[in-house]
Structures are given as C-alpha cells and as structure tokens.
Amino acid sequence: MDYSKSCNTLAVGLGNLLYGWSEASGVSLLNAGVKDGSWLTSIAFSSDEGGKSILAFGRSNGCLSLMSLYDSLLPRFEAQQPAPVACLCWRPTTTLRPSVSACKQNCMVATEDLLVGDELGDVYYYSVEWPEA
C-alpha cells in the first residue's frame, strides 16, 4: 500500500485487485487485474513535489503499469519486465530534463525517476515524463 498527499488517496493491492480509498469518495476499484493468476507485488506513488499522483504497480507476472489518478483509470504505460516485480521506489523529488516529446522540443520538463527491482535481483531505472492527458 502507499499514500499520495497530492490526491489524498491510499492505494491498496489485494491479490490481483488494486483499490483506492479517500475520504471524499470512499473505496473504488482502480484496476481489476488480469486473469492469468498473477497478483500485485508492489505499488508506489510518484513524488508529492511532481503533483501528478502517478501510481506504479508491479505484478508477479513481471508486468509494470503506470497510471495517474487524475487521468482515466486505464494504465497509460505498461512494460513487461523479464522477471516478477519485487519492489518499486520513486525519487522523492522531480528532476529537470530536456523533453522527449515532439510537442516540447528544446524545453526542460520535470520528470519523475522510478526504480524497479525484480526477483532476480536486477534493478531497472525509468525516467518518466508525464504530460497532461
């Protein structure tokens, strides 16, 4: 489980289901999971400084998904890791980098940095540019 101050939501993984809880809206299903028998292994919100409330969640089948609670409840990004996801950790602050978006060429944008560890002991680094939906 993890809490985001920027959207005042607690995210909780139970089996393969991902739930969100807030005082304003109570409990809601954020992601119904997959039917392959895999389960959630780790969830983490991006930095409060970034204000995007990007929720990363990993599964025992190696699937890594990113979604924002300010967008639709469909993941905006999914990647297949070579092994089950064991842990996720966002950098607590944003990092300014040149945008890779064609719409923002030569612009510096705030990015979020995500580390993903798998059950083989490998660590993957993602630099996430999250434009407005």
N, C-alpha and C positions, 0 to 999 in steps of 0.2 A: 504494500500500500504506500501511497505518497499523497502529500497535500500541496496544493497550489494556492499561495496567498493572492496571486493576481486574479484568479477566478473563484476564490473561496470554495474550492471543491476538493473533497477527499476521493481519490481513486482507489478501488479495491479489486483485486483479482481473486476470484473464487473458482477453482477448477479452470475451465476454459472461458469463463464469462468475466467481462470487465464491467464493473459498476462505478458510478459516480454518486457522491452524496454531497448535498449542500443544504444550508438552512432554507434558502429561497425555494428550491424545487424538490427537496427530499431525495429519494433514491431513483436513479434512472440507469437503464442498461446502456452502456456506451459501446460495447462490442460483443456480439453473440458468439464469437469464436468460430472455430472450424470443426468439421465433423470427422477429423482424422484421428481422434483420440488424444491429441496433444493438449497441453494445459499451459496456462500462464506461468512464467518462471520469474519475471521481474518487471516492474513498472517504475517510471520516474518522470516527473515534470521538469521542464526546462526552467531556466533561471527566472526569478521574480523580476530582476532588472530588465530582461527582454520583454516581459509583459505579454508574451504570445500564448502562454499555457500550452506548450507543445507536450503532449503525452507520448512518451516512448514506451512500448511494451514488447517484450520478447516471449517466445513460446518454446516449448520442449522440442518442437519440430524444426527449430532454427529460424523461424520467421520473426523478423524485426519489423514493427509497424510504428509509424509516427502519425499523430492526428492532433488537431487543436480543438479545444472545447468551444472556441469561437467560430469554427467552421462547421460544415456538416459533420455528422458523426461517422463518416467514412474515412478510413486512413488516407492521407494524402501521399504517403510514401510507404512502400513495403520492399524489403530486401530479404533474400534468403541467405542466411549465414551457413557455413559448412558444418556446424555442429549446434546442439541445443544452446540457446542463450542462457547464460548463468547470472549475469549482472549487468546493470546499466547505471551510468552516472553522468550527469550533465555538469559542465563547468558552472560555478555559481555566478559568473558574470559573462556578459557578452564580449565579443571580440570584433573589432572593426576590420573588415577585409574588402578588397575590390569585389563588386558584384559579378556573378557569373551569368546573370540574366541579360538577355539581349535588350530588354527594355531599360536597363540601368547601366549601360556600358560606361566605364570610367567613373562610376560612383562608388563611394565607400558605404557599406551597409553593415549593420550589426548582425553578427551571426552567433549561433549557439554551437558549442562544442560538446559532442557526445562520445563517451567511451562505452564500448560493448564488449563484455567478456564472455567467452563460450566455455563449454565443459571440457575442451581440450587444453585450456589454459591460454588460448590466443586472445589478444586484445585488439579491437578494431576501433579506429578513430574516424568520426564523421564530423565534418564542418557543415552545419545546417543553415542555409539561407531560406527564410520562411517569408515570402512575400504575402501581402494581403490577398485574401481569396477574392 
